[in-house]
Amino acid sequence: MILTLVGLSHGMLQDLTRRSQGSGGDIWVRPPDSSLLSTSGKMPEGLVKLVRSMPHVAFATGTLIQPVSALEYITGITLDEFNRLSGGFQYLEGGPWKQPDDILIDDVEARSKGLHAGDTIDLGRKWHVAGVVASGKLSRMFVDIATLQHLYPPSGYISNLYVKADNSTNIDAVFDALEQKLDGYKLYKMQEITSLYSVDNIPLLKPFTTVVIAIAAIVGFLMVFLSMYTAVLERTREIGILKALGASPGYILGALLRETVLLAVAGSLLGIAMSFGTKWLMDTFAPTLPAAIVQDWWAIAGLIALAGALIGAIYPGLKAARQDPIEALAYD
């Protein structure tokens, strides 16, 4: 459970990073009332022309985000401008849109919903899938920005502004100029996005992860406690024989704790192996929720499992060590 949760959170953040960098921009501009992951906030479309006129700006384009469900959104783009900025789409099926109700979806979205070029997708309204493109280009679903502005007024607004500098050495200069020109707007350098998309920077994600890990540790403790307590009851006569032969309480306790450690280590290795299976299941049946294998957490999860197992085994072990050998031998 721990490795699956951590892998899911890291996988989704890595996917967000890859898609953000896939825009091709060097600088990302967001509205003043927005956050790093929010889809809310609008800014005037006229900012695009203003930014394009600034020194050392090679190109700039705006996009519009429109949520269509709790976890899905459509991105409106100007196709020619976005192709120029990002290097263009790689079409796996179909081609660019030709009609206002055409939509492009990436291969992950297509696999998730079982769609192909020529199919229809219902996102509050029906869209015709003009093409399926390779993932990694900012979003999973794209339509013409003018169509999206018309369907979801008011028009003349964008959600994001992506800026390309004329040279990588001028990115800092363009960033500083934009900070002065666009006072109050949120600006991010794409080369720093990886550090921004982290568990520590996402609101509520770290506390949520901590709570789930704590629950997993408590569940592990209870399971080990019940298992070891049952094992001690089942081995009452064996423990009595050992004590009758001269085994000390420390020996009895040590034997049970060694068994606990062995089971905890074996369970941890099995859990690591199962995390690969979970990732395969997520990639196959829920591709829009990408999971990652986070090797740094293998040792952490193992230590949590070991600590929970040892704590859970202490009371049953002490109970076994304190048993009277005569009563244990008479136990049926």
Secondary structure, DSSP 4 states (H G I P E B T S, - for coil): -HHHHHHHHHHHHHHHHHHHHTT--SEEEE-TT--SS-----EETTHHHHHHTSTTEEEEEEEEEEE-SSS-EEEEE-HHHHHHHH----EEEE-S--STTEEEEEHHHHHHHT--TT-EEESSSEEEEEEEE-S-SS-SEEEEHHHHHHHSSSPSEESEEEEEESSGGGHHHHHHHHHHHSTT-EEEEGGGHHHHSSGGGSTTHHHHHHHHHHHHHHHHHHHHHHHHHHHHHHTHHHHHHHHHTT--HHHHHHHHHHHHHHHHHHHHHHHHHHHHHHHHHHHHH-TTS-----THHHHHHHHHHHHHHHHHHHHHHHHHHT--HHHHHH--
